[in-house]
Amino acid sequence: MAIAKMVLVSISGDREKLDDALLCCTHSGIFHPEQTSSLAEYSASPPPLPGTSAYNSLTTKLQEYVTSADQQLAQLTDRQKEMEQDLLSQQNSIRFMEHLSALDVKFDDLWTCQYLKVRFGRLPQESYAKLQYYKDQPFAFFSFDHDEDYHWCMYITANAYKAEIDTLFSSLFFERIHLPDCAHGTPEEVVALLRREVEEQQNRLEQVKADVKGWNDANGTRLATVKNELMFMQGAFELRKYVGYSGKRFTLLGFIPADKEQEFVTLFKGLDVELKVSPAESDARLNPPVQLKNNRFTRSFEMFVTMYGLPSYKDIDPTPYVAITYTLLFGIMFGDLGQGLLLSLIGILMWKWKRMGLGKVLTRIGFSSAFFGCLYGSVFGYEHALDPLYHALGFAEKPLEVMDPGTTSSLLIGAVGLGALLIICSILINIALGIRHRDWGRALFSNNGLAGLVFYCSVLAAAVSTLVFQVNILHLPFVLLCLVLPLVVVFFQEPITKLLRHRHHLFEAGFGAFFVETFFEMFEVLLSFVTNTMSFLRVGGFILSHAGMMLVVMTLSEMVGSGASIVVVIVGNLFVMAMEGLIVGIQVLRLEYYEIFSRFYDGGGEPYTPFSVEKQPAAK
């Protein structure tokens, strides 16, 4: 649950070895390149290199192989398509011949008619009814079969009227069908002959398909390998834009995960280049990229952190803190056993079926909602459904009656107390970060440092002692040491920090300008403590809101009667889950960003994006 440790890699060597080095970086899939050419000691333009590129020989061989393979496959696939077209034509001819089974004349007798023309085809049913209007035309029409849409037929006319009659039937949407060359006997004889030819054609087609499959089995893996090599070569060429040059030497800088160092170094064995590995922060000009590493529970909440901005490499990963606080706050604000379990089920389905990262978040916060629903005694809005369970466990009633008027103030005070605790935790994280970075102004003197923590805790202590225990601790020593002194330290944070760093110009724009600017900033500091704390009132407010909305649903179900009450309950629960669940999710995220993150988190980290090429799977 931290930021992955990185190391800085420097690769340098003679210009002739650049292509090999780039290919190694591309094949590694873990190299995060930096713009080396932007550094002062390097040039972005490579020096001229005599001779041919290191890629030319390999490219030529790959091109020759791909061209030859493409020709072989094209011949096989063209032959397969041609045979499939012939087979389809023969099958269509069989279907047509079957419609002509009523024809008791051999086709040879029709073809030998010297003065007559015969046309076979099909005529739409609508057109068949119109033939009665053309009885006086010189043609003879015979229908052998028909279905709901067509008449399978032929017409005969004299040679002298061929053009006229063909035009007539064309206007009636007659679709002429040309008989196959083997049509010499009766339709039954032609069908039998065509069936034998179709069987032979199918056997030949199966052999061609087997040849295509055999070719794929023999060459598919190799072609996938060739494609991968070409993609890696293209990727390596794109990687050139990150290279810097000094004379005839090149240098490439980048970051890799520290736990993959040995794996990366092994790729360069036998390659005449200089490979140097150093700590990620060894070059102050480069910002190490950030890769978050979290366990299965917290990993799903990384999306909320990246939406705000990745932490810098020197900071801490707030994802575990977000996971715990978001899950806790959502469950408190949306507590219902039934709705929580249903929400978890929806999250599981979203992840399993759609691979949506939000589904994992819903699964976790749904169980939190179910847990607090057990404390509230609410199951799909039925506030006393768990009473038998509580009685069996020895409780007189459920732990928390949300709708009891006496509970309202306790809920709101508890929400503010929870918010104050989270704010204190956030300030403690900021102090730890300040100490880690040796930024004493941030750790000790800022409003989110030790001075702000003392002031905030003192105000809380005074409020609790006065309102709860009726004890006034606001005496002069307490006020001076715990309230006034911390505010003075916060007020003079900037000059005190400069003094610790041995700087002489404590007030660069003059004390007057500093005083006026800081005076108004202090109002913002004090206001932020109040507003951030009071913002957590919404936690208690949504507890009451959720219970109130479900009370409305239950009231409506009682009003409509027993028949439709179950429908009202189901629709009401779905409506509350959709509307309030979305609102609560957004409100919790707002608390994370504005009330918690604002105390310690800056973001601004660069994401770890290794340069890689996706390999293509071998053909099956």
N, C-alpha and C positions, 0 to 999 in steps of 0.2 A: 504494500500500500504506500507506494512512494513514486518518485520520479526515477526512471531507469538511468543508471550511471552510463555516461558516454565517454569515449576517448577520441582524441583528435588524431587523424591519420594524415601524414604527408607522404605523397608519392612523387618522386622526381627521378629523372633519368634523361638519357639522350633522346632527341626528337624521334629517332627511328624506332624507339620502343614504345611510343605513345599508344599506338593502336592496340598492342597487346595488353598494356596496362588498363586501357579503357574497357576492353573486353572482360578482363578479370573483375573490374569494379561492377560491370553490368551483370555478370554471372553471379556475383555474390548476393545481390538483392538486398543488401543491408547498408549500402554506402549512401550517406546523405551528403551530397556535394555542396561546397561553398564556392562563391564567386571569387576564385583565386586571382583572376585577371584584374579585379578591382583594387587589389593591394598595390601599394606604391612600388614595390621592388619588382613587379612583374608587368609584362606587356600582354595585351589581349590579342595581338596579331602574331601568328606563328612565323618563324623564319622560313624561307623557301627550302624545300627538301628535294634534291635531285632524285631521279629514278621513279619507279612506279610505286603506287601505294601498296601497303601490306595486304590490303583487301583484294587487289585485282585478281590474283591467282585463284583464291578461293571463290570469288564472285563469278569468274569465268566458268569454273567447274560446276558450280551450283546452277548457273544459267543453262549450261549444256545439258545437265541431267534433267532439269525441270522441263526444258523444251522437248527432249526425247520422250519423257514420261507423258507429257501432255499430248503428243502426237499418238502414242500407243493407246492411251485411254480414249482419245477422241475417235479413233477408228472403231474401237469396241463399242462405245456408246452410240455412235452413228448407226452401226450395224444393228444394234439392239432396237433402236427407235424405228428403223426401217422395217424390221421384222414385226414389231408390235403394230405398226400401221397396216401392214399386209394382213396380219392376223385379224385385226379389227374389221378390215374390209371384207374378209372372207366370212366372218361371223355375221356381219350385216347382210351379206348375200344369202346366207342360210336362212336368216329370219324372213327375208323377203320371199325366198322360194317357198317357204312353208305357207305363206299367205296365198301362193298361186297353186296350191295342191288341187284345186277344182279344175284347173286347165287340163283338158284331155287331149291336147294336141302337142306333138313334139315341136320343140323349138326349131329344129332343122326345117320343118315344113313351113314355118313362118318366115324364116330367113330366105327361103328360096322363092318367095313371092316376088315376081319381077315388077309388077305394077302397083304394089301396095307397100305402105309404111306402117310399122307397128311400134307403138310406144308403151313401155311399162312404167308404172309409178304408183303414187298415192294421191288421192284427191280429198280435200277436207269435206266433212259432212255438210257444211253450209253450201259449198259449191256443188255437191252432188244433187241437192234439191233444185239447183238452177239449171240443170241439164235439160229439163223439159222445155225450156225456152229456146233450145237450139236443135229441136228435132228435125228441122228441115235442112240442117247442115250436113255436108257429105262426110260423115264419119260413123263408125260403129263403136259403141262403148260396152265393155264387159267388166263387171265387178265380181271378183273371185272371193273376197273376204272383206270384213269391215269390223271396226271397233267403235268406241265412243267418239273418236276424233276423225278417223280416216276410212276411206274406201281404198282397198288395194286392188288395182285395176289395170286395164290396158285399153287403148283405143286404136282403131285401124282406119286409115284414110288412103285415098289414091295419091300417087306421087304428084299429080297436078295440083292437089289442094293441100299439100304438106305444110307449106309456110303459113297458109291461112288458118288451118286447124291448130297448128302448134301455137300460134299467137292467141287463138281462142282459149285453149286450155291453160296457157300461161296466165291469161287474165283471170282464170278461175283458180289460180294458185296450185296448179298441178305440179307435183314434184316428180320429175322424171328420175327413174332409177335405171342405171345401165347394168345389164346382166353380165355376169362374168364370162370370160372366154370359153369356159368349159360347158356352157349352157347349150347342149346339143340334143339331149334326149328329153324325156318328160321331167317335170319338176321333181318327182320323187328320185329319179336317177341322178339329177344334178345335185340334190341335197346330199345323197349318199356319197357322191364323189367329193363334194365340198367338205363333208365331215372327215373323210380320210385325209384330205389335204390339210385341214385345220389341225388334226392330230399330229401329222408329220411336222407342220410348222411350229406347233407348241413344243415338240421335242427339240427342234433346232433352236428355238428361242431359249429353252431351259439350258441348253449347252452354252449359248452365248452369255446368259446370265452367270453361269458357273465360271466362264472365262473372265467376266468382269469382276466377280467376287474373288477369284484367284489372283487377279492382278492387284486388287485392293489389299488382299492379305499380304501379298509379296512386297508391295510398294508403299502402302499407306503409312506405316511406321517411319519409313525412310523419308517420305515426303514431309511428315510432321516434323521430323528432325531437321530437314532442310529449311522448312519454314521458320522453326525456332532459331536456327543459326542466322538466317537473314534478319529476323526481328532483333536478335541480340546485336548484330552488326549495325543495324539502324540506330538502336538505342545507344551503342557505344559512340556512334558518330554524333548523336545529339549531346552526349556528355562532353564533347569538345568545348562547348561554350563556357564551361567552368574552368578550363585549363588556363594557367598563366605561363608565360615564356620569359626566359632570361637567357639571351644568347641562343645557343643551339640546344638548350635544355628546357624541359617542361617541368611544371610542378602542379600537382592537383591536391587540394586540401578538402577534407570532409570528415564527418563524424560517423562512428559505428558504435553499437552497444558494447559496453565493456565485456560482457559475457560472451560475445561473438568474436573477440579479438583473435584468438588462436585460429578459428575457422577462416577468418579473413586473411590472415598472414599466410596460411597454407596455400591459398590460391596463387600467391606470387612466388612460390618456390621455383627455382630454376629460371626466373625472369630477371634479366639484368637491369633492375631498377632499384632505387634506394627507397626503402619503406621505413618510416619513422612513426612510432606510436607514442603519444604524450598525453598528459591529463587534459580533459576537455577545456579547462579554463586557462591553459598555458598561453594562449594567444588572446589578449584582451580585445583585439579587433573583431573577433568572431564570437557570435552568441551560440552556445551549444543548443541544439534542438531538444525538444521535450517529448518524451514518450512516457505516458502514464502506465503504471503497473499496479493493478488492484485485484483483489480476490473476487470470487464469483458474486458475492453479495453486493459489493460496492461498485463493481465494474460498470453496471448498468447506469449508474448515476454520473458517469463521466460526461454524458451528453449535456448535462446542465452546466458542468464546469467549462466545457469547450464553447458552449453558447456565450458564456460571459467572457471567456478568454483564458487560454492556457497559462499556467503559472510559469514564471521564468525558471531557468535551470537551477538557480540558487535558492529558490523558494521551496515551499512544501506543497504537496498535492492535497488540496482541500476535499478531494472526493470522499474519503471516509467520513469526514465531518458532515458533508452534505448528505451522504447516504443516511447517517444516523438521525440528523435533525429533520430532514425532509420526511423520512418514514414516521418519525415520532409525531411531528406536527400534523401531518395529514391524518394519521390515525386518530389523534385527539379531536380534530375538527370534523371528521367524517366517521364517527364511531357507530357502526351497526354490524352485528355479526353476519346476518344474511347478505346484506349488500356488499360487505367486505369480501366474503368468500366468493360471491358472484363476480366481483371486480377482479379477484385473483384468477378465476377461471377464464374470464375474457382476456386477461393478460397472457395466460398460457396459450390460448388459441391464437392470439395475435402473433406470438413468437413462433409457435410451431407451424402455422400455416403461411404467414406472411413474412416471417423473419423480421418483425418490427422491433427495434430496440425499446420502444416505449412499452411493449408488452411485458418485458422483464420488470420494468419499473412498476407497472400496475400490479403485477404479481406480488411484489414485496409490500407496497403500500396497502394492498387489499388485505393482506394478513394482519397488518398493523391496525387497520380499520376494524377487522373482526375481533382483535384482542380488546380494543377499547369498547367495542360494542358489547362484549361480555361484561365489562365494568358498568356500562350504562344500562344493561339489561334489555337492549333493543335488538329485535330480529325482524327485519323488513318492516319496521315501524311499530311492531307489537311490543310495547314497552314492558309488559309483564310476562312475556313468553318464557323467560328463564327463571321465573319465581320458583317453580318446583325444584329446579337444580340448586338454587340458593338454599332453599329449606333443607334439602337433602344434605347439603354441606354444613348445616348448622347455623346459617345466617337467618336472621329474622326478616330481612328484606335485602333488596339488591344494594350493592355498594354505593351507587350514586344515582339519585333521582334527579335527572336533568330538569324536568318540568316543575319541580318543587320551587316555589318563589323564594324560599330561604336559601336555596342552592345558588341562585343567580350571582349574588355578590361574591360567594366563594369561588365560583368558576372564573369570574373576571379578575379577582385578585390573584388566583392561581395562575391565570394566563400571563398577567403582568410579571409575577414572580418567575415564571419559566422564561419569559423574555429577558428579564434582568440577568438570569443565570447564563443564558446563551450569549448575551452581550459581554458579560465578564469573561466567559470562555474565549470569545473572539479577541478581546483585549489581551488576554494571556498569550494567545497564539501570536499576536502582533509583537508582544514583548519578546517572545522566544525568537521570532524572526529577526528582530532588531539586534538581539545579542548574537545571533548566528552570523549576521552580516557585519557585526561590529559597528552598527549604526546606533550610537548611544542616544542621539537626539530622538530617534524613533522609539527606542526601547524604554527610555527613562523620562523624557521631558515632553512628549507629545500628548495630545488628548487621548490617544489610544495606547499610550505607554503607561509606565508606572505612576506618573503624576495623575493622569486621567483616571486610572484604576482606583487610586486612593480617594480621589474626589467622589467618584461614582459610588463606590462602596460605602463611603461615609454618609452620603446623602441617603442611600438605601437604609443604612443602619439607623440613622436619625428618624426616618419615616416609620420604620417598623417599630422601633422602641416607643415612639410617641403614639402611633395609632393602635398598636396591638397591646403593648405592655403598659401604656400610659406613663412612660418614664421619659423625662426630658433630658437628653444628653447634650443639647446644644449650649454648652457652657463655653466661656471665652477660650480656654486652652484648646478645646476640641475644634471650635470654629477656626481658630488661627492655624492650627497644625494640620487639620484634616480637610479644611475647605478652602481657606484663603491661600495658604502656602502652595498647595497643588495648582491652583489657578494662576498664581504668580509665576510658577515654574513653566506652566504651559504658555503663559503670555510671553515669557522671555526665552522660549525654546530655541529660536534661531540664534540669538547672540550667545547663549550658553553653549550651544553646539559648536559654534565657530571658535569660542574661547578654548574649548577642549581640543580643537584641532589646531590651535596656535595660530589662528588668523588674526590679523590686526584690525581689519575693517569690520567692526561688529555691526555697524549701521551704515550700509552702503549709500542709502538715499537720505541719511540723516535721521536723528532720533525722532524728530517730529513726525516725519512721514511714516516711520516704523510704528510709532505709537498709535497714530490715527488708524492705519490699516489693520494692525493687530487688535485694536480695541473693538472694531466691528466684527472681526473674525471670531472673537471670543463669544459674541452673541450667537453666532452660528454653531460654535462648539457646544454651548450650554443648551441651545435649542435642539441640537441633534441628540443629546442624551435624553431629553424629555420625549421628543417625537419617536425616537427609536424604541424607547421603552413602552410608550403608549400604543405603538403600532401592534404590539402583541395582544392588545385587547380584542383584536379581530379573531384570535384563536378561541377565546371564550364566546365571542359573538357567534361564530359559526357553529359551535356546539349547540347553542340555543336555537339558531336558525334551522339547523338540520332537524332537531327534535320538533320544532314548530311546524315545519313543512310536512313532516310525516303525520303530525297530529291533524293537519288539514286533510290529508289523504284519508286517514281513518274516519274522520267525521263525514266526509263525502261518501265513503263506502257504506256507512250506517244510514245515510239519508236515502240512497238509491234502493235500498232493500236487499234482501238476501240473494236474489237472482243475479244481479249485476255487480254486487259488492266485490266479488273476487276479481272481476275485470277492472274495477276502479283501483283496487289495491295493486294489481300487477302494473297497470299503466302508470299509476302514481309513483310506484317505486322506480320504474324505468325513467320517468321524467326527472325525479329527484336525483337519481344516480347520474344522469346525463348532464343536467344543468348544474346542480350544486357540486358534483364531483369535478367538473371542469373548472368552476369558479374557485373551489378550494385548492385545486392543483395550482392554479395561477397565483392565488394569494400566498400560498406557501413558498412558491418560487420567488415572489416579490420579497417576502421576508428574508429569504436566503440572500438575495442580491443587494437589497438596500439596507437592511438592519444588521446583517451578519458579515457579508463580504466587505462592506464599506469600512469595517473596522481593521481589517488586516490584509485584504487581498487586492493586488494590483492587476494581475493578469499580464498580458503582453508577451507571453512566451512564444517561441517559434515552434511549430509542430514538426515532429520527426517524420520526414517524407523521404524514405530511401529511394534511390533511383533503381528501378527494376523493370523487367519486361515480362509480361505474363506468358508463360509457356502454353503452347497449344497441345491438346491431348492427341495421341496417336489415333488414326482412323481405325474404326472397328469394322 
